[in-house]
Amino acid sequence: MPVHKLKDFLDNHHVRYTSIMHPQTFTAQKTAQVTHIKGREMAKTIIVKTDGRLCMVVLPADRHVSLSKLKAATGAHAIELASEDTFRSLFPECEVGAMPPFGNLYGMEVFEEQELTRDSEIAFNAGSHTEVIRMAYKDYERLVQPTAGDFAI
């Protein structure tokens, strides 16, 4: 079952989405493969520390975050990947590594790789390693209002 917080949020905003159950996977690429979703439509969530504050970076499954590109785009003085211990408590209903890309639900700014804006749909972990939510990208953008840029390699 998806994260209640996320599902309630989507339902309250009358967003159509599909929940896809799948065998347990631990990488976005593998999840895309087993759910038959294109890697560029399967989003993964990375948590970073930007000048000491936690932020989300959302990337296609087949890409990696470039901290130097993110630093340049945000104008941050310091940027680093956040350790799981740093952010685990912010997502109590999620399995680590399966956080949905809705930073607005967790008080985090969201940066997304601009490649994600080119597709009509987006898919992402629903808080577990066995469920994906797929929805229209325009709904995701409207609800999250992420800052898009070139952050990936």
C-alpha positions as CSV (number, residue, x, y, z in Angstrom):
1,M,0.0,0.0,0.0
2,P,1.4,3.5,-0.8
3,V,2.4,5.9,1.8
4,H,-0.9,7.2,3.4
5,K,0.3,10.7,3.5
6,L,1.1,10.7,-0.2
7,K,-2.1,8.8,-1.2
8,D,-4.3,11.1,0.8
9,F,-2.5,14.2,-0.7
10,L,-3.1,12.9,-4.3
11,D,-6.7,11.9,-3.5
12,N,-7.5,15.3,-1.9
13,H,-6.1,17.0,-5.0
14,H,-8.2,14.8,-7.3
15,V,-5.1,13.4,-9.0
16,R,-5.5,10.2,-11.1
17,Y,-2.7,7.8,-10.5
18,T,-2.0,4.1,-10.9
19,S,-0.5,2.0,-8.1
20,I,1.8,-0.8,-9.5
21,M,2.8,-3.6,-7.1
22,H,6.0,-5.4,-8.1
23,P,8.6,-7.8,-6.7
24,Q,11.0,-6.2,-4.2
25,T,13.7,-4.1,-5.9
26,F,16.3,-1.8,-4.5
27,T,17.4,0.4,-7.5
28,A,15.3,2.7,-9.6
29,Q,16.7,1.0,-12.8
30,K,15.6,-2.4,-11.6
31,T,12.2,-1.1,-10.5
32,A,11.8,0.4,-14.0
33,Q,12.7,-2.9,-15.6
34,V,10.3,-5.1,-13.5
35,T,7.4,-2.6,-13.9
36,H,8.1,-2.1,-17.7
37,I,8.5,1.6,-17.3
38,K,11.0,3.6,-19.3
39,G,14.1,4.5,-17.2
40,R,13.6,8.2,-18.2
41,E,10.0,8.1,-16.7
42,M,11.0,6.3,-13.5
43,A,12.1,9.0,-11.0
44,K,14.4,8.4,-8.1
45,T,14.8,10.6,-5.1
46,I,18.2,11.6,-3.7
47,I,18.5,13.6,-0.5
48,V,21.3,16.2,-0.3
49,K,22.5,18.7,2.2
50,T,22.6,22.2,0.6
51,D,24.4,24.7,2.9
52,G,23.3,22.5,5.8
53,R,19.6,22.1,4.8
54,L,18.1,19.0,3.5
55,C,16.7,19.1,-0.1
56,M,15.4,16.5,-2.6
57,V,16.9,15.9,-6.0
58,V,14.6,14.0,-8.4
59,L,16.3,12.3,-11.4
60,P,15.4,9.8,-14.0
61,A,16.3,6.2,-13.0
62,D,19.1,6.0,-15.6
63,R,20.9,9.2,-14.4
64,H,23.1,10.2,-11.5
65,V,23.2,13.5,-9.6
66,S,26.1,15.8,-10.3
67,L,26.8,17.6,-7.1
68,S,28.9,20.2,-8.9
69,K,26.1,21.0,-11.4
70,L,23.6,21.2,-8.5
71,K,25.9,23.5,-6.5
72,A,26.4,25.8,-9.5
73,A,22.6,25.9,-10.2
74,T,21.6,26.6,-6.6
75,G,24.4,28.9,-5.8
76,A,25.1,26.9,-2.7
77,H,28.5,27.2,-0.9
78,A,28.5,23.6,0.3
79,I,26.6,20.6,-1.0
80,E,26.9,16.9,-0.2
81,L,24.8,13.7,-0.2
82,A,22.9,13.3,3.0
83,S,23.5,10.1,5.1
84,E,20.5,7.9,5.7
85,D,20.8,8.5,9.4
86,T,20.4,12.3,8.7
87,F,17.0,11.9,6.9
88,R,15.5,8.6,8.0
89,S,13.3,10.1,10.7
90,L,11.8,12.6,8.3
91,F,10.2,9.7,6.4
92,P,8.9,7.4,9.1
93,E,6.3,5.8,6.8
94,C,8.9,5.1,4.1
95,E,11.5,2.4,3.5
96,V,14.9,4.1,3.2
97,G,15.6,4.6,-0.5
98,A,12.0,4.5,-1.5
99,M,10.9,8.0,-0.6
100,P,8.4,9.6,-3.0
101,P,9.6,12.8,-4.8
102,F,7.2,15.0,-2.9
103,G,9.5,17.2,-0.8
104,N,6.6,19.6,-0.2
105,L,5.0,16.9,2.1
106,Y,8.2,16.8,4.1
107,G,9.2,20.4,4.3
108,M,12.0,20.1,1.6
109,E,12.8,22.1,-1.5
110,V,12.7,19.9,-4.6
111,F,15.2,20.1,-7.5
112,E,14.4,18.0,-10.5
113,E,16.4,17.0,-13.5
114,Q,14.9,18.9,-16.5
115,E,14.7,15.6,-18.5
116,L,11.7,14.6,-16.4
117,T,9.7,17.6,-17.7
118,R,9.8,16.2,-21.2
119,D,7.6,13.2,-20.5
120,S,3.8,13.1,-20.1
121,E,4.1,10.7,-17.1
122,I,6.2,10.2,-14.1
123,A,6.6,7.1,-12.0
124,F,8.2,6.7,-8.6
125,N,8.5,4.6,-5.5
126,A,5.4,4.9,-3.2
127,G,7.4,4.7,0.0
128,S,8.3,1.0,-0.4
129,H,10.5,-1.2,-2.5
130,T,7.4,-3.1,-3.8
131,E,5.0,-0.3,-5.0
132,V,5.3,2.4,-7.7
133,I,2.9,5.2,-8.4
134,R,2.5,6.4,-12.0
135,M,0.7,9.7,-12.7
136,A,0.6,12.6,-15.2
137,Y,3.8,14.7,-15.0
138,K,1.7,17.9,-15.2
139,D,-0.1,16.9,-12.0
140,Y,3.3,16.2,-10.3
141,E,4.6,19.6,-11.4
142,R,1.5,21.4,-10.3
143,L,1.5,19.8,-6.8
144,V,5.3,19.8,-6.0
145,Q,6.4,22.9,-7.9
146,P,10.0,21.6,-8.2
147,T,12.9,23.7,-9.5
148,A,14.0,22.2,-12.8
149,G,17.6,22.3,-14.0
150,D,20.5,20.3,-15.4
151,F,21.6,18.4,-12.4
152,A,22.4,14.9,-13.8
153,I,25.1,13.0,-15.6
